[in-house]
Every structure is written in structure tokens, then in C-alpha cells.
Amino acid sequence: MNDLNAEERQRRDAQISAQWGVDSPATREFNRARTRSFLHDIAAFFGGYRNHLLSFQDLNRIATIGEGVDLGVQQIPLHAVRGSVDRYRDFDLAFLPKHSGLRDRWERVAAARQHGLPMPPIEVYKLGDIYFVRDGHHRVSVCRNRGDQTIQARVIELTSRVPLHPDLRPDDLPKVEAYADFIRITEANIHLPDVDLQLTYPANYARLLRHIALFRYLNRGPGEEPREWPQAVHAWYAQLYRPILDIIAANEIMKHFPNRTPTDLYLWLATHFRQLHKRMPRPHELPEIEDNLQYYLAPFWNA
């Protein structure tokens, strides 16, 4: 905006005013955006999930480590702008406006965009692979609604102790918090930085933690104190977790369980080994079990 002289700004403002208001292109665009947001709300209701942005305050409390680093102004992918610092209930997961109170500012941004007026960079936090808007919500909404792929932003990057991806939804926060607590206790993100230990169900992190704690207690010599957590986690990974996952990977077992993680199956095997051992198949049963492994394991599998 500062690159235009006063006369040019006045002329552009007049053009915007002429196409902003009742039945203007910007008004029709906002109405269409609200209709799409309504349809998203209906789909979310029947799909059983919440249709609003991620809360930065929630994820910052759960996952952030240390201080932020200013990365300056850069182009960022709009599909990864999924959260807000203080307006996460004003826009849906597609950054469409959720109520008519956003109309005035939204339409002015849409009209300015239509007439080619430059927009200042938005301001965001980056946590994991997700961007959270500090300033510029309406600009993001208009640009996403128009199909833009990127937007210019001033980025402050924060370090997350757990992976955070743009497909995260507000309903996934309990799972993220449980994993973050598990990582905080074990420091697996430091001692096993390339190992993904995520589980499908949040409650299972406590079970996995108890399993490692038991290993920590039992895996010691006579009269020795239990190992410190870092050493115990390393030993557990090397002696139990990795060998079992190598067997799972070599036999392509995970293809039978597309909605579960390798750590899910590891925990299940470690928990149910005794029951499974009692039901080891006889040789003539192996071909049928190989073709229907998920059904064979179903009685033991924790839903």
C-alpha cells in the first residue's frame, strides 16, 4: 500500500468502495464462502469432528520447547496455515468465515485483492509443520477461498517435541498431548530422534510407559540400581522394540492393519504374547491364517 502515491490510492479506494456493499462481487464471494462453511459444518457434525481452526495456545502449552526464532518474511504454503493465536473459532478448517460478523473486513480485503492492491505479509507462528496466524486472518481466508497456494508471511518458528502435521484436527489434541507427555518423560525425541513411537489411542501411552518402566527395572544385574531413563530407553529400543519391528517390517504385517501404527502392533504383541502363544497355529492352519491375519488376531486386538 505504501508503494502507491496518494492520488493512486484514492482512485483505488474509490474503485473498491464502488464494488463493496450490497450485491457487490465481494459480497457475493463472502456469501458463497459462508455457504461452503455451512456445508463443512454439516459434514463435520455427521463425521463427528469439530470444524474450527487449531488453537495455538493449546498446542503451544502441549508441545513447544524453548524460545521462538524469527525467520523473517517468506512464502508459506496456505494448506499448512491451520491455526490461530486468538481467533480459532472464527474460521473453519478450510479457513472459511464461520459467522457474518466477519463480513465487513473480509469483503474489503476481497475487493482490495480484486483490484490488485498489495497486501502486507501476514504474521504467523510455525510449530512443527503447522502455521498459526497472529495477524492477517481475513487475508488468509480470502486467499485460500480464491485458490492461492502460498502467501507471504513473517514467520516465528518454535520447536515442537512431537511431530505436528497440517492434517491435524482439534479432535486430535488428546492424542498429541498424550504423546507429548510420553516424550517428556522418556526424552525419546532426544535419545531416539528418528524413531516414531506414536500410538493410535491416547490411553495406550501409559501402557507403553509402564512396559518400558518394567523393562528398566528388570534389565539390570544383581544388586544394581535401575538404569537412568535415557539408558533404559536406549536398551529397550535396541533389545525389544527394534528387533520386533524388524520382524514386522520383514513380513509386511502392517499391510493387514492400515489404520494402526507399528508401535500399536508392538505393544499388542508385548501385552498379549502369552495368550497368543497358547493359540499358536498348527501347520495345516498356516495358509488360511496368512490370508486372514487380521481376523486371526482380532480376538486379542484391543479396539
N, C-alpha and C positions, 0 to 999 in steps of 0.2 A: 504494500500500500504506500509506503514512503517513497517508492521509486516513481510514482506518478506526481505530476505537478498539480497545483490546486485546481486549475481550470479543468484538467482531465478528470480529477477525482469528482468534481462537481457534476460533470457530464455523465460519468459512470453511475454516480449516486442517483441521478435523475432517471437513468435507464432502469436501475434496479427498482426504484420506487414505482415506476410505471408498470412493472411486472411482479409486484409483490402485493398481496392482498387477496380479496375475494376473487376466485376463479382465475387467478394468475397461474402461470406454469409452475411456479414454486409451490403454490397452494395445492395444485393437483398432484404434484410429486410427493408432498408431505402426506396427503390423503391416501395415496397408494401405499406409501411406506407404513402408515398406520394399519391399513387393511392387511398387509403382509404380516405385521407384528401380531395382529389379532389371530390370524391363521396359525402362526407359530405358537401362540398361547394355547390354542385348542389342541394342537398336536402334542404340546408338552403335557397338557392335562391328561390326555389319553395315554401318553407314553410314560407318565409317572415321573417326570423330572421338572425342575424349576427353570423357567425361561427368563433369566436375567444374567447380567454380567457377573464375573468373579469379583469378589471383594478383595481389594489389595490388603486391607487391614487384617483380614483373616489369614491370608496366605503369608503375609509378612511376619505375623506372630508365629505361625507354624514352622516356616521353612527358612527364613532369612538367617544368614550367618555374616557377621561383620558389617562394615560400612559400605555405602554405595560409591561407585566410580563414575564420574562424568565422562561419557563417551562422545560428547559433542553432538552436532547435528548430522543426521544421516537418514537415508531412505530405509524404512522398515516395512515388512510385509503386513498388509492390512488384515489378512486372515489370522495373524497371530496377536492382534490387538483384541484381547478378550476380557479385559477387566477395567476397573475404575477405582480411583482412590476414594471418592466420596459420592459417586452418582451411579452406583452399580444397579440400582433398581429402576433407573430412568430409561434404560435401553435393554433390549433383549439380547440373546446370544449372538444374533447376527448384526448387532448394533443398530437395530431399527428402533425408532422412538416408541415408548410404551404408553404415553399419555399426551393429551392435547396441550398441556402446559408448556411443551417444548416447541410448539408451532412457531412462535414469533421469531426466535433466534434461528431455528432450523431453516425457515423459509428465507431469511435474509442471507444466510450462508449459501443456500442453494441458488439464490438469484445472483449473488456475487460470483459464484463459481460459473454460472451460465454465461456471465458477461466477461469472464476471463480475468477477474481481479485476482491479484496474487494473495495467497493465504500464508500467514506466518506459520512456522513449524509448530506442531503440537508439542506438548511436554509429557513424557512418559517415564515410568519405571520399567525396567526389564528384570524379571525374576524367572530364572530358568529360561524357557523359550517363549514365555508369555509377556506381553506388554500391557501395562496398566496406565490408563490416561489420568494425568494430573490436570491438564488444561487442553481443551480442544475437542470435547466430546461431540459437539454438533458437526465439526469439520470431519471427524472420523465417520460419523453416521451418514452424512451426505456423500462422502467419497465412496464408502462401501456400497451405499444404495445405488450409486452410479456405475459400479463395477470396477472401480480403480483397484489395482493390485498393490500399490505401495503408497506411502505418504511420508513427507518429510517430518522428522521429529528430533527433538533434543532428548537424548537418552541418558538416564542414570541407571547403571547396571548394578544389581545386587546379586550376591551369591546365594544359591539355594542348596540346602543339604540333601534334597531329594530331586529327582527329575520332575520337571513340570512342562507339559506339552500343550500346544494350542487346542487340542481336542478335550481338555479338561472342562468339566461342568461343575456348577456349585454343589451338586449332589455327590461329587467325588471327594469332597473335603474330608469326611471322616476317614476315608482310606489314606489320603495324603497325610493327615495328622497322625494316624497310627504308624505309618511307615516312618515319618519323621521322628517320632518318639523312639522307635526301634533303632534308627540310625544314630540318634543322640546318645543312647545308652551303649551301643556296641561300637560306635565310631567306625562302622563298616565303610562309610564313604571315604574315610581317610586310609584305612588299612586294606580295604578291598575296593579300590576306586573304580574298577571296570566291571564289577560284578553287580548284576541286577537281582536283588533279593525280594522283589515285590510279590505280594500275595493278592489274591482276588478279594478276600474278605478281611476287613479290619481286625476282627477278633482273633484271627489266626496269628497275628504278630506276637501276641502274648504267648501263644503256644510255642512258636518258633524260638522266642527268647528263653522260655523255660527249657526247651530242648538244648540250646547252647549252654545255658547255665548248668544243666545236669552234666553235659559233656565236660564243662570246665571243672566241675567238682570231681568227676570220676577219672579224668585223664591226668593223673598225677602219680608220682611214686609214693611208696610208704613213708609216712611222716612229713610229706611235702605239703605246703600250703597251695590252695588253688591258684592257678595262673592268673595273672592280670588279664583284664578283658581283651586288650589288643592281642596278646599272645594266644589266649584261648580262642578268639575268633579266627586267627590265622590257622591254628591247629585244627579246629572244627572244619574249616573250609577245605584244608588240604587232605584231611583224613576221612571225612564223611561226605561233605556236600559235593565237592568237585568229582570224586570217583562215581558217586551215584548219578550225577548229571551227565557225566561222560557216557555211562551206560544208557541213560535215557536218550541222549542225542544219537548215539551209535545205532540204536534200534528204532529211531524215528517215532518214538512213542507219543510225542506231543501232537502229532497229526490227528490222533484219536480224541484229543481234548482241546479243540481250538479256542475255547473260552476260558482256559486256565493257563497259569504260568508254570514254568519249570519248578519254581520253588513250591508252588502248590503241590505238585506231584511228589517232590522230595519230602515234604512234611507229611503227606499222606502215607508214603511208604515207611517213613521212620516211625509213624504213630501206629500203623496197622500191620507191621511186619509179622507179629506173632499170629494174628488171625489169618493173614494171607498164607503164611507158611503151612498152617493146618489144612489149607484148601489147595495146595499145590496140585496142578492138573496131572492126570495120568497121560502117558504118551499118546494114546489114541484120541485124547481130547484136544491136543495142541492145535491142529489145523483149524478147528472151529473157533477156538479161543482167539487165535491170531487174527481171524477175520472180524471178530466181535469183541475186541478187547474192552471197549468202554462198557459193554453190558456185563462182562465178566467181573470188572472191578466195581461196578455200580453199588453192590450191597455194602461195600466198605467206604465208598467215597462220601465225604462229608459235604452236604449241599450248603 
